[in-house]
Amino acid sequence: MKLTRSQTAAFGIGAVGKDMVYALSASYVMYFYQDILGLSATFVGLILMIARVFDALNDPFMGILVAKTRTRWGRFRPWLISGTVLNAFVLYALFAAPDMSGKGLMVYFGAVYILWGVTYTMMDIPYWSMIPAVTDTPKDRENLSVVGRTCAGIGSAVIQVGTLLAVNALGRGNERTGFGRIALIVAVIFVAAEALCCAKVREHDTGRMETSTVKQMFQALFRNDQAMITVLAILMINGALYLTSNLVIYFFKYDFGGAGWMGSYTLFTTVGGGCQILGMMVLYPLLHKKLGNTALFKVALCLAMGGYALILAICFLGLGSNLILLCVCGALVFAANGILTVLTTVFLSSSVDYGQMKTGRREESVIFSMQTFVVKAASGVAVFITGIGLDMIGLVGDTAETGAVVAQSASTILGLRLLMTILPILGLTVAFIFFVRKFTLTDEKVEQIASQLKSGKTEG
């Protein structure tokens, strides 16, 4: 099963399409329904949290369904294409809400968003699960995974960089109309990308597919104290990142302000996204050789916290309208996050070896399934906190279709600044404290464990 270049490219294009969809939902649903349509931020946050936690719990069950599927088109592609088409329709419905308000809009949003999560899981699980069925060469599998993750980042970056400007242009200043039109365009690109992926990427029968239940994931985690610490770090780091991504658009609209706030927001997110990729692909390879992984993890956490602290400081110093300073601070936060993303994956892999040495059981699949579960849970909790926070500080949504941006009170602006900086700092501080006190998998110990496993020695 040799992997061809056209198959690799088609798989990557599929990742671009599906993460454009995910990024549009993850980054702008709160803003669209709270700020533009006028729903309570707490209600929107609650629905988002329920849907994402349900989505995380649903992953193993979707995996079981995929594992038991047998069709002449294969195991994965029927789910991939049907989930894509359904999700594309639901995505458009999500951002093209009918003209209603109050309880009617609340019911509509809750039903459509939960349906969006279910249909996205229908295609996301088989997309990543089919890698072992495409090729049996370990190097090709690794390359396909790298291509998929990299292209997913590109798809997400396209949405982060271009959405608000496209919304403004397509809606001619009417954000509600603009979001509906951009959702339709993204939905069409999504279907085309996944259709190409299904047409080019051929799967082969690999026999029985291993799946993990939620119970198995938690059992594996509780047996492995180092995996637990790593998962806690993932929870805190991703929670901080999701808080930032949900709140920064409000900061630029209501605090930074000005007629060109959309362009400033776009530049900030472009710099942030570029620095995050730089952190993963350049800074981590350079720095981990000099500092070691555990030391670099501490440094990256401190850099991220320092970036947040600097943002708060320049706002209090009256420099919050200086885009260059904001971009410099954002670069610190996002570059550090890129490094932390790689390191938590490395630590999770090391914790698998550690668990095998202790118990004699290698539970790689269930431990890494736990990572996906926790990231989705962190996203849900972060967006719920965002909703509660926006209501607590009294932010008034800009529900007028055109006209000047609604002015906020001084206390609301102060609360927004604190939410965007202090809460992420607290989360990263928790990660730092637990890591320093409890994490024992230094680079030297990881090498020692690897040698012991190679020689067949375990404690279990």
N, C-alpha and C positions, 0 to 999 in steps of 0.2 A: 504493500500500500504506500507507494511513493507519492509524496505531496508535491503538486505542481505549483508553479508561480501563479497561474490563473486562479487556482483554488485558494491559495493564500490571500491573494488580492481580494477575491470575492468575500472571503471570511472577514477581512478587515473592513470592507465596505459595509457589510452587515452590521459590524460593531459601530461604525460611524452613525448609521441610520438609527439604530435602537437607542444609542446614548444621546442623540439629539432629542428624541422623544422624552427620555428620562429627565434630561437636564431642563427641558421646557417645563415639565410638570414640577420637578423638585424646586426649581428656582423662582417660579412665577405664579404658582397657584395661590399662595397666601396673599401676595400682592394684588392679584387680579380680583379675588373674591372679597378681600377686606377693604382694600384701598379704592378700587374702581367700582365694585358692585355694592359695597356698603354693609356686608355681613360683619357680625361681631368677630373680632380677631380671636377671642377665646374659643368661640364655636368652630371657626375654621381650623384653628390649631388642634382642637379636640378630634375633629373628623380626620385630619391628617395623621395624627398619632394613632388613632384606632386602626385606620386603614394600613398604615405602614407596619404596625406590630402584627396585625392579622396577616399581612403579606409575608412577613418574616416567618410566622408560624406555618404559613401555607406552603413554603418552599419544599420541605421534605415530602409533603403529600403530593405535590406536583412531580417531584422526582420519582415517587413510586408509580404514578400514573404513566410517566414516560417509560420507566423501566418495564412495565407490563404491556406496552404497546407493540403490536405486531401488524404491519401493513405492507403491501407490495411497494409502497413508497419509502419504507424504512420506519425507524422508530421515532426519529426526531423531527423530520421535515413536516409531517402532517400537523404537529403541534406548533412548529415554528411559523408556518404560513398562516394557519387559522388564527393563532394568537395575534399575529401581526395585523391582519386585516381587521379583526375585531377591535384591537387596541387603537388602530388608526381612526376608526369611526368614533370611538369613545373619546379619544384625545380632542378631536374636533368639537364634539358635543360639550366637552369640559370648558373650552374657551369660546364657545359660541352659545352661551347660556341664553335662554329665551328671556323676553322682557317681563320679569316678575320680581317680586320682592318679598320680604318677610318670611313666613313659614314655608311658602311655596318654594322660594329660592333655596332655603335651608335643606328641604327634603331633596330637591333636585341635585344640589351640590353633593350631599352625603351619598346619595345613590350612585351618581355618575363617578365620583372619585373612587369609591370602593370598587366599582366595576372596572375602572381604569387599572387599579392595582392587580386585580385578579387576571385580567387579560394580558397585562404586561408580564406577569409571572408565567403565563401559558407559553410565551415565546422566549423569555429570558433563560429559564432553566434548561430547556432543550438546546438552546444556542451554545451555552458553555459546556453542557454535558456531552455534546457530540464530538468533542475534540479527540477522545481516545478511539472513536469509531471511524474517524477520517483517516488516520494513519497509525501504524503500530511502531513507528520509529521514535524513540524517546527525544531525539534532537528535533525532529519535525514537530512533535507535540509541544515542546518548549517554545519553538519559534512561533507556532500558531498562537500559543497563549500570549506571547509578547506582542505579536501583531494585533491580536484582539484587544488587549489592554491599552496599547498605544493608540489605536484607532478610536477606541471608546473615549479616550481623553480628548482626541481631536474633535469628535462629535460634540462632546460636552463644551469644549472651548468655543466652537462655532456659535452655539446658542448663547453662551455667556457674553461673547464679544458683540454679536450682531443683533440680538433680539430687540432691545429697546429702540434702537435707531430704525430698524425695519418696521416695528410696530408704529412708530411715529410717521414714517413715510407711507406705509400701506393704509393707515387709518386717517391720513391727512390731519394729524393732530388729535384724532379721536382714539384714545387708547383701547377702548372696548372693541371697536371695529377692527383696529389693527391687530389685536391679539387673536381674534377669530380668524383673520386672513393668514397670519403667520402660522397658526396651528394647522390650517388646511394645507399650506405648503409643506410643512414639516411632515405631516401625515402622508402626503403623496411621496415624498422622498423616502420615508420609512418603508413604505410598501415596496417601492422600486428596489431599494437596497436589499431587503430580505428576499425578494423574489430572485434577484441575481445570485444571492448567497445560496439559496435552495437549488437553483439551476446548476450551479458550478460545483458546489461542494457535495461530493458523493460519499455517503456513509457505507460502512461494511458491517456485517453482522459480527458482533463481538461476544455473543452468548449472553449470559445473565449479567445484568447491570447492578452494581452494588448501590444501595441507597441507605440514607441515615434518617432515623426518626428524631424528633425533638428530644425524646427521652434519652436516646443514645448520645446525642450531642452534649447534653448536660452531664450525663454520667461520665463521659470521657473528660469533660472539663474539670469536674470535681475530683477526679483521680489524679489530676495533674496541676499542682500548685503554680508552676511557672506559666502554664497556659492560661490559668485564671488571671494572673497578674498582667499578662500580655493582652488578654481580652478586655480587662478593665482599662488598660491604657488606650486600646482601640476605641472603647466607648467614650472616654473623656476627650480624646483628640478629635474624633469625628463629631462629637456633640458640639465642641467649640467651633469647628469649621462650619457646621450646618447653621449654628446661631449667627455666625458672621455672614454667611451667604444669604440668609433670610432677612437680616437687618440692614445690610449695607445699602440696599436700594432705597430704604426709607431715609437713611442718613443723607444720601446725596440729594434726594428730592426735597427734604424738609429742613435739613441743617446746612449742608453745603449750598444748596439752592441755586438760583440764577436761571436765566432762560436756557442756558446750555447744559443743564444738569445731566441730561441723558448722555451727552457726549463725554462729560467728565466721568460719569459712572462707567461708561464703556471703556474709557482709557484705563481706569483703575482696575477693572476686571481683566482687561487684556494684559496689563503688567502683572497682575496677580497670577493669572493662568500660566503666563510664560515663565514666571519665576518658580511656580510649582513644578512644571516640567523640568526646568533647569535643576531644581533640587533633586529630583528623582534620577535624571539621566547624567548629570555632570557633577554636582556637588557631592552627592553620596559616594560615587566611585572614587572621587579624589580624597575625601576627608576620612572615610572609614579605614583606609589603609594607614593613615597617620595617627588617628585618635583611637581606633578600635570602635566597635559597634556600641558598646554600653556607654562609653564616654561621649560619643557623638550624639547618642539619644538624649543625654542630659543637656548637652550644648544646644541641640535643636529645640528642646522644650524651652530653655531659657531665652533663645532668640525669638521664639513665637511670643512668649509672654512679654518680652521687651518691646516687640513691635506693637502689641496691643497697648502697652503702657505709654508708648510714645504717641500713638494716635490720641489717647485721652489727654496727654499733656499738651499737645499742640492745639487741641480744641480749647482747653482752658486758658491757653496763652493768647487766644484770639487769632490763631493761625490756621483754623480749621477750613478756611477757604483756599489755602495754598495747596493746589493739586500736586505739585512736585513733592512736597513734604509727605502728603498722604500716600502717594505712590511709593516713596521710599520705605515708609513704615509697612505698607501692604506687601512690598517685596520681601521684607524680613519675615512676615507672618507666613506667606504662601511658600516661600523657598524652604523655610523650616518645616512646613507641613508636608512638602514633597519628600524631604529626607525622612520624616517620621513615618510616612506611608510605607516607604521601602523597609525601614527598620522594623516596624511591627510585623511585617510579613516574614522577615528574616527570623525574628524572635519566635514567631509562631511555628516556623519550620524547626527551629532548634528545640522548642518545647515538645515536638513530636518525638525527636530522638531521646530527649530526657524522659518522657513517659515510657518509651519502649525499654529504656535501661532499668527503670524502676519496676515495671510490671510485666515486662516481656511481651506487651501488646503494642503494636504499632497502629495508632488510630488517626492516621493522617487525614482521611476523608472526613471523619466526624469533627475533628478539630478545625479544619478549614471551612467546613459548613457552618460552624459556630461563628466564624469571622463574618460571613455574609449576614447571618442572623443578627449579630450585634450591631453591625453598621446600619442595617435597616431600623433596628430598634432605637439606636442613637438619633437617627434622622427624625423618627417620630416624636421622641421626647423633646428634641431641640425645637422642633416646629411648634409643639404644644406650649413650651415655655415662651417662645416668641409671641404666640397669640395672647397668652395671659399678660405678658409684659407690655405689649402694645396697648391693651385695654387699661392696665394699671396706670400707665403714664398719661392716659387720656389722649392718645393720638387720634386726630380727626381725619378720616379717610377723604381723599379727593374724589368724590363720586360725580362731580360735574364732568360732563363729557368734554367740554372745552373750557378755555379761560385760564386765569392765573391759578397757580398752585395755592392750596389753602395754607394760610399761616398758622403755625403752631405756637403754643405758649412757651415761655422760657423754661418752665418746669418740665414740659413734655420733651423739649430738646435736651435738657440735662439728663432726663431719664433715658432717652434714646442713646445718648453717648455712654452712659453707664452700662446699659444692657449690652451694647455692642462690644464693650471692652472688659468690664469687670467680670461678667459671667464666664467668658472664655478663659480669662486668667485663672479664675477659681477652679475650673475644670482641669486645666493643664497643671495647676499646682497639686491637685489630688493625684494626678497621674505621676507627677515627679516624686511626691512623697512615698507612694506605694512602690514605685520602681526602685528608688534608692534603698528602701528598707527591706523589700521582699524579693527582688529579682536577683538571682544568683548565677544566671547563665552568662558568665563572662566569656570573652573569646577563648581564653585558655581552657575553661571548663567545657565549652562546646567541642573543642578539638579533642579533649580527653574522652568525652562521651563517644565521639565518633570512632576513636581508636578502640574503645572497649566493645562497641557494637560490631566493629569489623572483626574483632577476635572472638566474637560470640559470647561475651560476658554480659550478663544482666543481673540485676538485684532481685528480680521477680522469680 
